[in-house]
């Protein structure tokens, strides 16, 4: 009954594009950037005391079981009570921000290993989730970072992990990323562990494989047996 068939199955393959975004941004009326801001700065200034206490009680700060042990994140893990509860018992909207998705792990590892990619650049982390890739960009010397906010500004680099899980969303992202590339010559890096919606999308013809990582065993178990995650360079 636990999280295994509940949170993970739904979160990996959601079917309602608008519902996913609403659920990801719904918690206490805060956007996922606010979650990332709280986790990054550690001040809790965007959270009321009751919400802050709830998160501290039902998540844990960890750096194990991922591709980036140097980044500590507040996540929902098997040691947390709600991991083993029914998904509908979580009272604050689906906690996509509390899971370190494999595409984001690959992107974060790549940026940490190759800081020249982001050093001195402005970076948009689209679909930031737990904020790890934005944190990795900051650790690697990015000059400006915005997590999970589609902004009209010109960006040198856009990174997005685990966003091609729905056909309609993938089509919208593809159009938007092509516009960013052709209008501003923005570099786009995509992290994905090989989801069917991504493998079968026409964007495959415009990708250059940058690096492939073998996922740690805990991540494999939590993501229905996915074994690797790849960083792609988008070249339309």
Buried (B, 14 or more C-beta within 10 A) or exposed (E): EBBBEBBBEBBBEBEEBEEBBEBBBBBBEBBBBBBBBBBBEEEBEBBEEEBBEBBEEBBBEBEEBBBBEEBBBBBBBBEBEBBEBEBEEBEBBBBBBBBBBBBBBBBBBBBBBBBEBBEEBBBBBBBBBBBBBBBBBBBBBBEBBBBBEEEEEEBBBBBBBBBBBBBEBBBEBBEEBBEBBEEEEBBBBBBBBBBEBBEEBEBEEBBEEBBEBEBBEBBBBBBEEBBEBBBBBBEB
